[in-house]
Amino acid sequence: MVSMCRQLGKGPGGFYRPSLKNGAKLNLWMMSLGKNWDPTARSYGPTRPFDGAQAPTIPDAFKMIAQTANSTSSEFPRINPDICIVNYYTNSGKLGLYQDKDESESSLTKGLPFISISIGDTAEFLFGDMRDKVQATKINLESGDVLILGGESRLLFHGVSHVKANTAPSWLKEETGIRPGCINLTFRQY
């Protein structure tokens, strides 16, 4: 997954540092696979507005991993992921609390889950019923962890408060040359 993300991230539609409506840059690098997500418009489309690049296709191997993870939970409906947002957080990266609610009305109504896979350094993940990081629950997402939010939990506020430096498994660093930080892949069905 690391080498595929690296390869896709260097090509057309690859990693970029997104901006918000007010022009502020997010503290992460992002790319969309399958369909492009525009953080300014909070919508999906075939191309990125700022450069016209098409979203690269989600590799079949990525889809298979997400579907396998999805099948391990009997609580959530199955998805056929057609979107994968890949976020790369450096050791100073973070993302404030937000809700994933830009998918289709049908997807949200059915409570279709999103499936999150973390690779690299440990990230402190926050989640809760409100956009309040003080009251949010905090858990560590370590390399290889899978998080599934669906059903009633689908619209929880969530984010990354910080990345814990030098926590990636040594074998992962040796085999892939992964840079410090955390790669997070989030699969969804529009």
C-alpha positions in Angstrom: 0.0 0.0 0.0 2.8 2.4 0.8 4.5 2.0 -2.6 1.2 2.3 -4.4 0.3 5.4 -2.5 3.7 6.8 -3.3 3.4 6.0 -7.0 -0.2 7.4 -7.3 0.8 10.4 -5.2 3.5 11.5 -7.6 1.3 11.2 -10.7 -1.6 13.3 -12.1 -4.3 13.8 -9.5 -1.7 13.0 -6.8 -1.0 14.5 -3.4 -1.6 18.2 -2.8 -2.1 20.4 0.2 -5.8 21.4 0.2 -7.2 24.8 1.2 -10.4 25.8 3.0 -12.8 28.5 1.8 -10.9 31.1 3.8 -7.7 30.2 2.1 -6.1 28.4 5.1 -4.1 25.3 4.1 -4.9 22.1 5.9 -2.1 20.4 7.9 -2.0 17.4 5.7 -1.4 16.3 2.1 -4.3 14.6 0.3 -5.3 12.8 -2.9 -8.6 11.3 -3.9 -9.0 8.0 -5.7 -12.1 7.0 -7.7 -13.8 10.4 -7.4 -12.3 13.7 -6.6 -13.4 15.3 -3.3 -13.2 19.1 -3.2 -12.8 20.3 0.4 -13.8 23.9 -0.5 -17.2 22.9 -2.1 -17.5 19.8 0.1 -18.6 17.8 -2.9 -17.4 15.0 -5.2 -16.7 15.3 -8.9 -14.6 13.8 -11.8 -11.8 16.4 -11.6 -10.1 18.8 -9.2 -11.2 22.4 -9.7 -7.7 23.9 -9.2 -5.8 21.9 -11.9 -8.4 19.8 -13.8 -6.7 16.5 -12.8 -8.8 13.4 -12.7 -8.9 11.3 -9.6 -6.7 8.1 -10.2 -8.6 4.8 -10.1 -8.7 2.9 -6.8 -6.3 -0.1 -7.1 -8.2 -3.4 -6.9 -5.9 -4.5 -4.1 -7.0 -1.5 -2.0 -10.7 -2.3 -2.7 -10.2 -5.9 -1.7 -8.5 -4.9 1.6 -11.4 -2.5 2.4 -14.0 -5.1 1.6 -12.3 -7.7 3.6 -12.2 -5.3 6.6 -15.9 -4.5 6.0 -16.8 -8.2 6.0 -15.3 -8.7 9.5 -18.1 -6.6 11.0 -21.6 -7.9 11.1 -22.9 -4.6 12.4 -22.5 -2.6 9.2 -23.8 -3.0 5.7 -21.3 -4.0 3.0 -19.9 -1.3 0.7 -18.4 -1.4 -2.8 -15.9 1.5 -2.3 -15.8 3.9 -5.2 -14.0 6.6 -3.3 -10.8 6.5 -1.3 -9.4 9.6 0.3 -5.7 9.2 1.1 -4.4 11.7 3.7 -0.7 11.9 4.6 0.0 13.6 7.9 3.6 14.7 8.6 4.6 14.6 12.2 3.2 18.1 12.6 0.0 17.1 10.7 -3.5 17.2 12.2 -7.1 17.6 11.1 -9.8 19.3 13.2 -13.1 17.6 14.1 -15.5 17.2 11.1 -18.2 14.9 9.8 -18.0 12.8 6.6 -21.4 13.8 5.2 -20.7 14.6 1.5 -21.6 11.2 0.1 -25.0 10.6 -1.5 -28.2 10.9 0.5 -28.8 7.2 -0.1 -25.4 6.3 1.3 -25.9 8.4 4.4 -29.5 7.3 4.9 -28.4 3.6 4.8 -25.6 4.3 7.3 -23.1 2.9 4.8 -19.7 2.8 6.7 -16.5 4.4 5.9 -13.4 2.2 6.4 -10.2 3.8 7.6 -6.8 2.2 7.4 -3.7 3.7 9.1 -0.1 3.1 8.1 3.1 4.5 9.6 3.4 6.5 12.8 0.6 6.4 15.4 -2.1 9.1 15.1 -4.2 10.3 18.0 -7.8 10.0 16.7 -10.6 12.0 18.2 -14.3 11.3 17.9 -17.6 12.4 19.5 -21.1 13.6 19.1 -20.1 17.3 18.9 -17.3 19.4 17.4 -15.6 19.7 20.8 -12.1 18.3 21.1 -12.1 18.6 24.9 -15.1 16.3 25.2 -14.1 14.0 22.3 -12.9 10.4 23.0 -9.2 9.9 22.1 -7.8 6.7 20.8 -4.4 5.8 19.2 -4.6 4.5 15.7 -1.4 2.5 15.1 0.0 1.3 11.9 -2.2 -1.4 10.5 -5.3 -0.4 12.5 -8.6 -0.4 10.8 -11.5 1.8 12.0 -15.0 1.4 10.7 -17.7 4.0 11.3 -21.2 3.2 10.0 -24.8 2.9 11.0 -25.5 5.2 14.0 -21.8 6.1 14.3 -21.5 7.2 10.6 -21.9 10.9 11.3 -19.7 11.2 14.4 -17.4 14.1 14.4 -13.8 12.9 14.1 -10.3 14.1 13.4 -6.6 13.7 14.1 -5.1 15.8 16.9 -1.5 14.9 16.3 0.9 12.2 15.0 3.3 10.6 17.5 6.8 10.7 16.0 9.0 7.6 15.6 6.2 5.1 16.3 6.0 3.3 13.0 7.1 -0.3 13.1 10.9 -0.6 12.3 10.2 -3.3 9.7 7.8 -1.0 7.8 10.4 1.8 7.7 13.1 -0.7 6.5 11.0 -2.4 3.8 9.2 0.7 2.4 11.3 3.7 3.3 8.1 5.3 4.6 8.6 8.9 5.6 7.9 10.0 9.1 4.2 10.6 9.6 0.9 8.7 9.0 -0.9 7.6 5.8 -4.6 7.2 6.3 -6.8 5.7 3.6 -10.6 6.1 4.0 -12.9 4.1 1.8 -16.5 5.2 1.1 -19.3 4.4 -1.3 -20.9 7.5 -2.8 
